[in-house]
Amino acid sequence: MSVLRYIARLIPLIVSTLSLVFSLPSVGAERLAVEIEEQKSRIAALEQAYENGEIAPVDQNVFFDGDLQAELEGGIKFNELRYIATHNSYQTESVDELKELYRNLSELTFGYVSGETADFISPTVTQQLNSGIYSLELDIEVFDKDGEISFTCMHVPQIQMTTSCYDFALTLKEISMWSDNNPGHLPITIIIEPKETFLPMENMKALNVDYAKAFDSLLREGLGSKLFTPADMLRDYESFAAMRQADDWCEVRDMLGKVVVLLHEGKTTEKYIKLDKSLRSQAMFPMLRPKDERRDCASILLINDPEECKSSYIYEQNFVVRTRADNFTSVTEKRREDAFACGAQIISTDYPVKDGLTEEDYVVSFGNNKTISPDKN
């Protein structure tokens, strides 16, 4: 009898789930249209407020775990700074249909799929920068309409499109305005992750090397002299391997007010590197995997599982490493501890410091809500 009751419950649940899946593209498009306008209005309002002097610069000392001025004067290098970073740094509240879909999937999979998966929300880029989050991750999609190329930021087209950074050119303007209002800020790192979608929107294309070149141009145009390129980091070194062997990453005081853009490892990475194997012509630093540790172009390693991150990568081979302390709805004290213990400089989390937290809440920081820390081992 219990089996029959379960089947009786299962059938309408499956029907409801399918209905929600098919409804997402239309309701998502409606929300996206609203958020596109909200982004335009928000950036325009920020621009006016900055021009009117209504927004005070932030005090970086509040976020820094130590004596910032002493570290800068002492010559701390880029690979000796550690950042609390955010994952999916653009995502706004999901549509109700997606939240309901995940609750259905949780019931259908007996909890294997978390019913809270769609509850993730990230503050705006400006809010994060103001709270000391200087390392962001932004997913990009390419639109090519009759040769007119544009770049947008969202998680999953047709399914999960909510975003505060849809127009990537406007997002660069948002970052640039914040930088202008905070001269001398510590370097900001931005991880760019090209997405591969199985349900593309009209005119949406997968990133290829030509689109990557166009994206480089957008970065140079949007950030101007704020963009800190691989050539800037290399200086007179013939390769990143040589620079790392000398343990001579740039000093942070020479990178103040700059933005470092990292290209998440993906299908286009190798072709992007081949544009100029020295990387002196590119705008972004390609992120590679540990298997690439011996390559001349290797500088930033992507090791999302902190258990796989050997401290030798950081302290002997002088890499900059990005790892993840958690996944939304899936957190353990051990993974968080491993992320800090391995020495990774970019520690991404879905649970950064924010207002309203209690002592019992899970949060990732360097203690006392600090988000940037020196680490000279």
C-alpha positions as CSV (number, residue, x, y, z in Angstrom):
1,M,0.0,0.0,0.0
2,S,2.9,2.4,0.8
3,V,4.4,1.7,-2.6
4,L,1.1,2.6,-4.3
5,R,0.9,5.8,-2.3
6,Y,4.4,6.6,-3.3
7,I,3.6,6.0,-7.0
8,A,0.5,8.1,-6.7
9,R,2.6,10.9,-5.3
10,L,5.4,10.3,-7.8
11,I,3.4,10.8,-11.0
12,P,2.1,14.3,-10.3
13,L,5.5,15.3,-9.0
14,I,7.2,14.2,-12.3
15,V,4.5,16.1,-14.2
16,S,5.1,19.2,-12.1
17,T,8.8,18.9,-12.6
18,L,8.6,18.6,-16.4
19,S,6.2,21.6,-16.4
20,L,8.6,23.7,-14.5
21,V,11.5,22.8,-16.8
22,F,9.5,23.8,-19.9
23,S,8.4,27.1,-18.2
24,L,11.9,28.2,-17.2
25,P,13.0,29.8,-20.6
26,S,10.0,32.1,-20.7
27,V,9.9,33.1,-17.1
28,G,13.7,33.4,-17.1
29,A,13.6,35.7,-20.1
30,E,11.0,37.9,-18.4
31,R,13.2,38.2,-15.3
32,L,16.3,38.8,-17.5
33,A,14.7,41.7,-19.3
34,V,14.0,43.3,-15.9
35,E,17.6,42.7,-14.7
36,I,19.1,44.1,-17.9
37,E,17.3,47.4,-17.2
38,E,18.2,47.2,-13.5
39,Q,21.9,46.9,-14.4
40,K,21.7,49.9,-16.7
41,S,20.0,52.0,-14.0
42,R,22.3,50.9,-11.2
43,I,25.5,51.7,-13.2
44,A,24.0,55.1,-14.2
45,A,23.1,55.9,-10.6
46,L,26.6,54.8,-9.4
47,E,28.2,57.0,-12.1
48,Q,26.2,60.0,-10.9
49,A,26.9,59.3,-7.3
50,Y,30.7,59.0,-7.9
51,E,30.7,62.2,-9.9
52,N,28.9,64.0,-7.1
53,G,31.3,62.8,-4.5
54,E,28.5,61.0,-2.6
55,I,30.4,57.7,-2.2
56,A,33.4,57.6,0.2
57,P,36.4,55.4,-0.6
58,V,36.7,52.2,1.5
59,D,39.3,51.7,4.2
60,Q,41.3,48.7,3.1
61,N,42.9,48.3,6.5
62,V,39.5,47.1,7.8
63,F,39.7,44.0,5.5
64,F,43.5,43.3,5.7
65,D,44.7,40.8,8.2
66,G,47.8,42.6,9.4
67,D,49.7,45.9,8.9
68,L,49.0,46.8,5.3
69,Q,51.3,49.7,5.0
70,A,54.2,47.7,6.6
71,E,53.6,44.9,4.2
72,L,53.6,47.2,1.1
73,E,56.8,48.9,2.3
74,G,58.4,45.6,3.0
75,G,57.9,44.5,-0.6
76,I,55.2,41.9,-0.3
77,K,54.7,40.2,-3.7
78,F,51.5,39.3,-5.6
79,N,52.0,35.6,-4.8
80,E,52.3,36.4,-1.1
81,L,48.8,37.9,-0.9
82,R,45.8,35.6,-0.1
83,Y,42.3,36.5,-1.1
84,I,38.9,35.3,0.0
85,A,37.1,35.1,-3.4
86,T,33.5,34.6,-4.4
87,H,32.1,32.0,-6.8
88,N,29.4,33.0,-9.3
89,S,29.9,36.6,-8.2
90,Y,27.0,37.9,-10.3
91,Q,24.1,35.7,-9.4
92,T,20.9,37.2,-8.2
93,E,17.8,35.6,-6.7
94,S,16.5,32.7,-8.8
95,V,13.0,32.7,-10.2
96,D,10.4,30.9,-8.1
97,E,10.0,28.2,-10.7
98,L,13.6,27.2,-10.4
99,K,13.4,27.1,-6.7
100,E,10.4,24.8,-6.9
101,L,12.1,22.7,-9.5
102,Y,15.0,21.9,-7.1
103,R,12.6,21.1,-4.3
104,N,10.9,18.6,-6.6
105,L,14.3,17.2,-7.6
106,S,15.3,16.8,-4.0
107,E,12.1,14.8,-3.3
108,L,12.5,12.7,-6.4
109,T,16.2,11.9,-5.6
110,F,15.5,11.3,-1.8
111,G,17.6,14.4,-1.0
112,Y,20.6,13.6,-3.3
113,V,19.9,16.9,-5.0
114,S,19.7,19.7,-2.5
115,G,16.4,21.5,-2.5
116,E,18.2,24.8,-1.6
117,T,20.5,24.7,-4.6
118,A,18.6,27.6,-6.3
119,D,18.6,29.8,-3.2
120,F,22.1,31.1,-3.8
121,I,22.4,34.9,-4.0
122,S,25.4,37.1,-4.5
123,P,25.7,40.8,-3.8
124,T,26.5,43.2,-6.6
125,V,30.1,43.6,-7.7
126,T,30.3,47.0,-6.0
127,Q,28.9,45.7,-2.8
128,Q,31.5,42.9,-2.8
129,L,34.4,45.3,-3.5
130,N,33.1,47.5,-0.7
131,S,33.1,44.6,1.7
132,G,36.7,43.6,0.9
133,I,36.1,40.9,-1.7
134,Y,38.8,41.6,-4.2
135,S,38.6,38.4,-6.1
136,L,35.6,37.6,-8.3
137,E,34.5,34.9,-10.7
138,L,32.3,35.9,-13.7
139,D,30.9,33.4,-16.2
140,I,30.7,34.7,-19.8
141,E,28.6,33.9,-22.8
142,V,29.2,35.1,-26.3
143,F,26.6,36.6,-28.6
144,D,27.4,37.0,-32.3
145,K,24.6,38.7,-34.3
146,D,25.7,39.2,-37.9
147,G,29.3,39.9,-36.8
148,E,28.4,42.2,-33.9
149,I,30.0,40.5,-30.9
150,S,29.0,41.1,-27.3
151,F,29.6,39.3,-24.0
152,T,27.2,38.6,-21.2
153,C,27.4,37.1,-17.8
154,M,25.0,34.4,-16.6
155,H,25.0,30.9,-15.1
156,V,22.9,28.6,-17.3
157,P,21.1,30.1,-20.4
158,Q,17.4,29.2,-20.5
159,I,17.5,27.7,-17.0
160,Q,19.3,30.0,-14.6
161,M,19.8,33.4,-16.1
162,T,19.4,35.7,-13.1
163,T,22.4,38.1,-13.0
164,S,23.5,41.5,-11.9
165,C,26.3,41.6,-14.6
166,Y,24.5,40.7,-17.8
167,D,26.2,43.3,-20.0
168,F,29.9,42.6,-19.4
169,A,31.0,46.0,-20.8
170,L,28.9,47.6,-18.1
171,T,30.4,45.3,-15.5
172,L,33.8,46.5,-16.5
173,K,32.6,50.1,-16.2
174,E,31.3,49.3,-12.7
175,I,34.7,47.9,-11.7
176,S,36.6,50.8,-13.3
177,M,34.4,53.4,-11.5
178,W,35.0,51.7,-8.2
179,S,38.7,51.6,-8.9
180,D,38.7,55.3,-9.7
181,N,37.0,56.1,-6.5
182,N,39.5,53.9,-4.5
183,P,42.9,54.9,-5.9
184,G,45.7,52.8,-4.7
185,H,43.5,49.8,-3.9
186,L,45.1,46.3,-3.7
187,P,45.0,44.4,-7.0
188,I,41.7,42.9,-7.9
189,T,41.6,39.5,-9.5
190,I,38.8,38.4,-11.8
191,I,38.3,34.8,-13.0
192,I,36.6,34.6,-16.3
193,E,34.9,31.3,-16.9
194,P,33.6,30.7,-20.5
195,K,30.4,28.6,-20.3
196,E,29.5,25.7,-22.6
197,T,25.7,25.6,-22.8
198,F,23.5,22.8,-24.1
199,L,20.5,25.1,-24.5
200,P,21.9,28.2,-26.3
201,M,19.9,31.3,-26.7
202,E,19.5,32.9,-30.2
203,N,22.9,34.1,-31.6
204,M,24.7,32.6,-28.6
205,K,28.0,31.0,-29.5
206,A,30.7,29.0,-27.7
207,L,33.9,30.9,-27.0
208,N,36.6,30.3,-29.7
209,V,40.0,31.9,-30.1
210,D,38.6,34.8,-32.3
211,Y,36.0,35.6,-29.6
212,A,38.7,35.4,-27.0
213,K,40.7,38.0,-28.9
214,A,37.6,40.2,-29.0
215,F,37.2,39.7,-25.3
216,D,40.8,40.8,-24.8
217,S,40.0,44.0,-26.7
218,L,37.0,44.6,-24.5
219,L,39.1,44.2,-21.4
220,R,41.7,46.7,-22.7
221,E,39.0,49.1,-23.7
222,G,37.0,48.8,-20.5
223,L,39.8,48.8,-18.0
224,G,42.5,50.8,-19.8
225,S,45.6,51.3,-17.8
226,K,44.0,49.5,-14.9
227,L,44.5,46.2,-16.7
228,F,47.6,44.4,-15.4
229,T,48.6,42.0,-18.2
230,P,50.9,39.0,-18.4
231,A,53.5,41.2,-20.0
232,D,53.4,43.6,-17.0
233,M,54.0,40.7,-14.7
234,L,56.8,39.1,-16.8
235,R,58.8,42.3,-17.2
236,D,62.2,41.1,-18.6
237,Y,61.7,37.4,-17.9
238,E,61.5,35.2,-20.9
239,S,58.8,33.0,-19.4
240,F,56.7,32.5,-16.3
241,A,58.7,29.4,-15.5
242,A,61.8,31.6,-15.3
243,M,60.0,34.2,-13.2
244,R,58.7,31.6,-10.8
245,Q,62.2,30.0,-10.5
246,A,63.5,33.3,-9.4
247,D,60.6,33.7,-7.1
248,D,60.1,37.2,-8.5
249,W,56.4,37.9,-8.9
250,C,55.7,41.7,-9.0
251,E,55.6,43.5,-5.7
252,V,52.1,44.5,-4.7
253,R,53.0,48.2,-4.4
254,D,53.7,48.2,-8.1
255,M,50.2,46.7,-8.8
256,L,48.1,49.1,-6.7
257,G,45.0,50.2,-8.6
258,K,45.3,47.3,-11.0
259,V,43.0,44.5,-12.2
260,V,44.4,41.1,-13.0
261,V,42.1,38.9,-15.3
262,L,42.5,35.1,-15.2
263,L,41.1,32.9,-18.0
264,H,39.5,29.8,-16.4
265,E,40.9,26.6,-18.0
266,G,38.6,25.3,-20.8
267,K,38.4,24.3,-24.5
268,T,39.8,27.5,-25.8
269,T,42.8,27.7,-23.4
270,E,45.4,26.1,-25.6
271,K,44.5,28.1,-28.7
272,Y,44.5,31.3,-26.6
273,I,48.1,30.4,-25.4
274,K,49.2,29.7,-29.0
275,L,48.3,33.3,-30.0
276,D,51.6,34.2,-28.4
277,K,53.3,31.5,-26.4
278,S,55.2,34.1,-24.4
279,L,51.7,35.5,-23.3
280,R,53.1,39.0,-23.8
281,S,50.3,39.9,-26.3
282,Q,47.4,38.6,-24.3
283,A,45.2,40.4,-21.7
284,M,44.5,37.4,-19.5
285,F,46.5,34.9,-17.5
286,P,45.5,31.4,-18.6
287,M,44.7,29.2,-15.6
288,L,46.2,25.7,-15.9
289,R,46.0,22.4,-14.1
290,P,48.7,20.7,-12.0
291,K,49.6,18.5,-15.0
292,D,50.9,21.6,-16.7
293,E,53.2,22.6,-13.9
294,R,56.4,22.3,-16.0
295,R,55.2,24.5,-18.9
296,D,56.9,27.8,-19.5
297,C,53.5,29.6,-19.6
298,A,52.3,28.2,-16.3
299,S,51.7,30.8,-13.6
300,I,48.2,30.3,-12.1
301,L,47.0,26.8,-11.2
302,L,43.3,25.8,-10.9
303,I,42.9,23.2,-8.1
304,N,39.4,23.3,-6.9
305,D,39.7,20.4,-4.5
306,P,42.1,21.6,-1.7
307,E,43.0,18.0,-0.9
308,E,44.8,17.9,-4.3
309,C,46.7,21.1,-3.7
310,K,50.2,20.4,-2.5
311,S,51.9,23.2,-0.6
312,S,55.0,22.7,-2.8
313,Y,53.1,24.3,-5.6
314,I,52.9,27.5,-3.7
315,Y,56.1,27.5,-1.6
316,E,58.6,25.8,-3.7
317,Q,57.4,26.2,-7.3
318,N,55.9,29.7,-6.6
319,F,52.6,29.3,-8.3
320,V,49.5,31.2,-7.5
321,V,46.7,28.7,-6.8
322,R,43.0,29.0,-6.8
323,T,41.0,26.5,-4.7
324,R,37.5,26.3,-3.4
325,A,36.5,26.1,0.3
326,D,33.0,24.8,-0.4
327,N,30.1,24.4,-2.8
328,F,26.8,26.0,-2.1
329,T,24.7,23.8,0.3
330,S,27.7,21.5,0.7
331,V,30.1,22.6,3.4
332,T,32.5,20.9,5.8
333,E,34.9,22.2,8.3
334,K,37.6,19.9,6.9
335,R,37.4,21.3,3.4
336,R,37.5,24.9,4.7
337,E,40.5,24.0,6.8
338,D,42.3,22.2,3.9
339,A,41.7,25.3,1.7
340,F,43.6,27.5,4.2
341,A,46.2,24.9,5.1
342,C,47.3,24.2,1.6
343,G,48.5,27.8,1.1
344,A,46.3,28.6,-1.9
345,Q,46.2,32.4,-2.6
346,I,42.7,32.5,-4.0
347,I,40.2,30.8,-1.8
348,S,36.7,30.8,-3.4
349,T,33.6,30.4,-1.4
350,D,29.8,30.7,-1.6
351,Y,29.8,31.9,2.0
352,P,31.7,35.1,2.3
353,V,31.5,37.6,5.1
354,K,28.2,39.6,5.0
355,D,25.9,41.5,7.2
356,G,23.5,39.6,9.5
357,L,25.7,36.6,10.2
358,T,25.7,35.0,13.7
359,E,28.6,33.2,15.4
360,E,27.0,29.9,14.5
361,D,26.9,30.6,10.7
362,Y,29.4,29.0,8.4
363,V,31.6,31.7,6.8
364,V,35.0,31.8,5.1
365,S,37.4,34.5,6.2
366,F,40.9,34.8,7.7
367,G,39.3,35.4,11.1
368,N,37.7,38.6,12.4
369,N,36.0,39.0,9.0
370,K,39.3,39.7,7.3
371,T,39.2,39.0,3.5
372,I,42.8,39.7,2.4
373,S,45.9,38.3,4.2
374,P,49.7,38.3,3.8
375,D,51.3,34.9,3.7
376,K,55.1,34.6,3.5
377,N,55.2,31.1,5.0
